[in-house]
């Protein structure tokens, strides 16, 4: 079963606006990762946040993690048309696990 | 540097036919994975391998078999294709290293239709 769930399922914004996507999970994590998938392509890793971190930045990306609420958010600032893609959070299922569990994703559309 | 390469990119099968999807990685990664992605869904793990000669079942293994005879290759087989196996298949790999932070690298996908 998929234990990472993103919200909203779809998001449409104007270029230049900020986009925020949320992810919830059910069990403990070592780290949580965000991936991007452009239409018809494979997934690309964006950013990873460890369980002992609260916030992390990478360029226009900002990720927060609240382990008490078992949730994470991905903020894309000053969005561009090229940011149009689906975004997935993912985590490994338990200590020592080899399996990365993905949510259903948020489909982001940035309108020029 | 090609990364993860999947062949073929597209395939149409008739129910009951068999086929093999090939995944090749040139990053010397120990772990390899096969996922399927259906419309509106995230990725679901079919099988994975933690090293040459070893494989394990994921979340949705039924109807699929895998083999990892060489470290750089991971094959996914469908012995008797069914319409329910119509999907996009992704292969991924990652290094066995804490420094690598368990990041997975994905291929471009194989789009399979079973009629």
Boltz contact constraints between the chains, C-beta under 6 A:
constraints:
  - contact:
      token1: [A, 2]
      token2: [B, 42]
      max_distance: 6.0
  - contact:
      token1: [A, 41]
      token2: [B, 108]
      max_distance: 6.0
  - contact:
      token1: [A, 42]
      token2: [B, 90]
      max_distance: 6.0
  - contact:
      token1: [A, 42]
      token2: [B, 106]
      max_distance: 6.0
  - contact:
      token1: [A, 42]
      token2: [B, 107]
      max_distance: 6.0
  - contact:
      token1: [A, 42]
      token2: [B, 108]
      max_distance: 6.0
  - contact:
      token1: [A, 42]
      token2: [B, 109]
      max_distance: 6.0
  - contact:
      token1: [A, 43]
      token2: [B, 106]
      max_distance: 6.0
  - contact:
      token1: [A, 45]
      token2: [B, 103]
      max_distance: 6.0
  - contact:
      token1: [A, 48]
      token2: [B, 101]
      max_distance: 6.0
  - contact:
      token1: [A, 88]
      token2: [B, 42]
      max_distance: 6.0
  - contact:
      token1: [A, 98]
      token2: [B, 48]
      max_distance: 6.0
  - contact:
      token1: [A, 98]
      token2: [B, 50]
      max_distance: 6.0
  - contact:
      token1: [A, 99]
      token2: [B, 45]
      max_distance: 6.0
  - contact:
      token1: [A, 100]
      token2: [B, 104]
      max_distance: 6.0
  - contact:
      token1: [A, 102]
      token2: [B, 42]
      max_distance: 6.0
  - contact:
      token1: [A, 102]
      token2: [B, 43]
      max_distance: 6.0
  - contact:
      token1: [A, 103]
      token2: [B, 42]
      max_distance: 6.0
  - contact:
      token1: [A, 104]
      token2: [B, 41]
      max_distance: 6.0
  - contact:
      token1: [A, 104]
      token2: [B, 42]
      max_distance: 6.0
  - contact:
      token1: [A, 105]
      token2: [B, 42]
      max_distance: 6.0
